[in-house]
Amino acid sequence: MTGRVDDETAAAVFESTAPPDGERHEGADAVRVAFEAFFATSSPGAFTAEELVVTGDRAILRWRYTWDPAADGHVRRVYVYTVRRGLVAEKLAHVKG
């Protein structure tokens, strides 16, 4: 999510991977709080993009988050984005595992 907020992205949506169906965060401020909480409580790690597919106003990113390379501590995820005027309007997260 960018730092810019306009009428369309102020209503941004992020759905996390919390079981069973994710937690829904609506509005730029709620999305920002959700990400701040994630990074505040997560071990240092690395994000690696594995594949990006873009078509129209949709983007699909398959990626891997590694927090302990020595123990192969990682998770693989897929994000499905909706983009409006070059800004992320919706981000739906899905996880393997």
LUMPALUM-75453 format. One record per residue (C-alpha): residue number from 1; residue in three letters; x, y, z. Coordinates in steps of 0.05 Angstrom, whole numbers. Last residue first. Layout:
<atoms>
<atom num="NUM" residu="ala" X="X" Y="Y" Z="Z"/>
...
</atoms>
This chain:
<atoms>
<atom num="97" residu="gly" X="10" Y="-494" Z="104"/>
<atom num="96" residu="lys" X="-1" Y="-454" Z="42"/>
<atom num="95" residu="val" X="-25" Y="-382" Z="50"/>
<atom num="94" residu="his" X="-76" Y="-335" Z="18"/>
<atom num="93" residu="ala" X="-77" Y="-259" Z="24"/>
<atom num="92" residu="leu" X="-129" Y="-213" Z="-8"/>
<atom num="91" residu="lys" X="-105" Y="-142" Z="-23"/>
<atom num="90" residu="glu" X="-154" Y="-89" Z="-45"/>
<atom num="89" residu="ala" X="-146" Y="-17" Z="-70"/>
<atom num="88" residu="val" X="-72" Y="-18" Z="-88"/>
<atom num="87" residu="leu" X="-57" Y="45" Z="-126"/>
<atom num="86" residu="gly" X="-42" Y="55" Z="-201"/>
<atom num="85" residu="arg" X="-109" Y="86" Z="-217"/>
<atom num="84" residu="arg" X="-145" Y="28" Z="-183"/>
<atom num="83" residu="val" X="-110" Y="-38" Z="-169"/>
<atom num="82" residu="thr" X="-142" Y="-101" Z="-143"/>
<atom num="81" residu="tyr" X="-91" Y="-148" Z="-113"/>
<atom num="80" residu="val" X="-90" Y="-223" Z="-102"/>
<atom num="79" residu="tyr" X="-33" Y="-244" Z="-56"/>
<atom num="78" residu="val" X="-6" Y="-315" Z="-54"/>
<atom num="77" residu="arg" X="35" Y="-343" Z="3"/>
<atom num="76" residu="arg" X="92" Y="-390" Z="18"/>
<atom num="75" residu="val" X="116" Y="-397" Z="90"/>
<atom num="74" residu="his" X="187" Y="-404" Z="117"/>
<atom num="73" residu="gly" X="231" Y="-432" Z="171"/>
<atom num="72" residu="asp" X="282" Y="-475" Z="134"/>
<atom num="71" residu="ala" X="318" Y="-486" Z="200"/>
<atom num="70" residu="ala" X="381" Y="-448" Z="178"/>
<atom num="69" residu="pro" X="340" Y="-400" Z="135"/>
<atom num="68" residu="asp" X="299" Y="-376" Z="194"/>
<atom num="67" residu="trp" X="248" Y="-321" Z="178"/>
<atom num="66" residu="thr" X="234" Y="-336" Z="104"/>
<atom num="65" residu="tyr" X="172" Y="-306" Z="70"/>
<atom num="64" residu="arg" X="158" Y="-335" Z="1"/>
<atom num="63" residu="trp" X="119" Y="-304" Z="-56"/>
<atom num="62" residu="arg" X="64" Y="-314" Z="-108"/>
<atom num="61" residu="leu" X="37" Y="-246" Z="-131"/>
<atom num="60" residu="ile" X="-28" Y="-240" Z="-170"/>
<atom num="59" residu="ala" X="-46" Y="-173" Z="-200"/>
<atom num="58" residu="arg" X="-115" Y="-149" Z="-222"/>
<atom num="57" residu="asp" X="-137" Y="-84" Z="-255"/>
<atom num="56" residu="gly" X="-124" Y="-109" Z="-325"/>
<atom num="55" residu="thr" X="-79" Y="-171" Z="-322"/>
<atom num="54" residu="val" X="-16" Y="-175" Z="-280"/>
<atom num="53" residu="val" X="19" Y="-240" Z="-261"/>
<atom num="52" residu="leu" X="78" Y="-239" Z="-212"/>
<atom num="51" residu="glu" X="119" Y="-300" Z="-194"/>
<atom num="50" residu="glu" X="168" Y="-322" Z="-140"/>
<atom num="49" residu="ala" X="177" Y="-257" Z="-102"/>
<atom num="48" residu="thr" X="223" Y="-266" Z="-42"/>
<atom num="47" residu="phe" X="208" Y="-233" Z="25"/>
<atom num="46" residu="ala" X="261" Y="-236" Z="79"/>
<atom num="45" residu="gly" X="255" Y="-242" Z="154"/>
<atom num="44" residu="pro" X="263" Y="-209" Z="220"/>
<atom num="43" residu="ser" X="217" Y="-242" Z="270"/>
<atom num="42" residu="ser" X="146" Y="-217" Z="269"/>
<atom num="41" residu="thr" X="110" Y="-179" Z="325"/>
<atom num="40" residu="ala" X="121" Y="-107" Z="304"/>
<atom num="39" residu="phe" X="118" Y="-125" Z="230"/>
<atom num="38" residu="phe" X="49" Y="-155" Z="236"/>
<atom num="37" residu="ala" X="22" Y="-100" Z="281"/>
<atom num="36" residu="glu" X="46" Y="-46" Z="232"/>
<atom num="35" residu="phe" X="14" Y="-84" Z="175"/>
<atom num="34" residu="ala" X="-54" Y="-87" Z="210"/>
<atom num="33" residu="val" X="-50" Y="-13" Z="232"/>
<atom num="32" residu="arg" X="-36" Y="8" Z="159"/>
<atom num="31" residu="val" X="-96" Y="-32" Z="135"/>
<atom num="30" residu="ala" X="-141" Y="0" Z="188"/>
<atom num="29" residu="asp" X="-117" Y="70" Z="169"/>
<atom num="28" residu="ala" X="-127" Y="59" Z="94"/>
<atom num="27" residu="gly" X="-198" Y="32" Z="103"/>
<atom num="26" residu="glu" X="-224" Y="-38" Z="115"/>
<atom num="25" residu="his" X="-187" Y="-94" Z="150"/>
<atom num="24" residu="arg" X="-215" Y="-164" Z="141"/>
<atom num="23" residu="glu" X="-186" Y="-221" Z="182"/>
<atom num="22" residu="gly" X="-174" Y="-286" Z="145"/>
<atom num="21" residu="asp" X="-221" Y="-343" Z="128"/>
<atom num="20" residu="pro" X="-204" Y="-397" Z="180"/>
<atom num="19" residu="pro" X="-154" Y="-378" Z="201"/>
<atom num="18" residu="ala" X="-113" Y="-313" Z="198"/>
<atom num="17" residu="thr" X="-87" Y="-304" Z="126"/>
<atom num="16" residu="ser" X="-101" Y="-229" Z="124"/>
<atom num="15" residu="glu" X="-154" Y="-193" Z="83"/>
<atom num="14" residu="phe" X="-135" Y="-122" Z="65"/>
<atom num="13" residu="val" X="-185" Y="-71" Z="38"/>
<atom num="12" residu="ala" X="-174" Y="0" Z="14"/>
<atom num="11" residu="ala" X="-232" Y="49" Z="25"/>
<atom num="10" residu="ala" X="-184" Y="108" Z="27"/>
<atom num="9" residu="thr" X="-159" Y="79" Z="-39"/>
<atom num="8" residu="glu" X="-216" Y="106" Z="-81"/>
<atom num="7" residu="asp" X="-225" Y="174" Z="-49"/>
<atom num="6" residu="asp" X="-150" Y="186" Z="-46"/>
<atom num="5" residu="val" X="-93" Y="162" Z="-2"/>
<atom num="4" residu="arg" X="-20" Y="164" Z="-18"/>
<atom num="3" residu="gly" X="29" Y="128" Z="28"/>
<atom num="2" residu="thr" X="28" Y="68" Z="-18"/>
<atom num="1" residu="met" X="0" Y="0" Z="0"/>
</atoms>
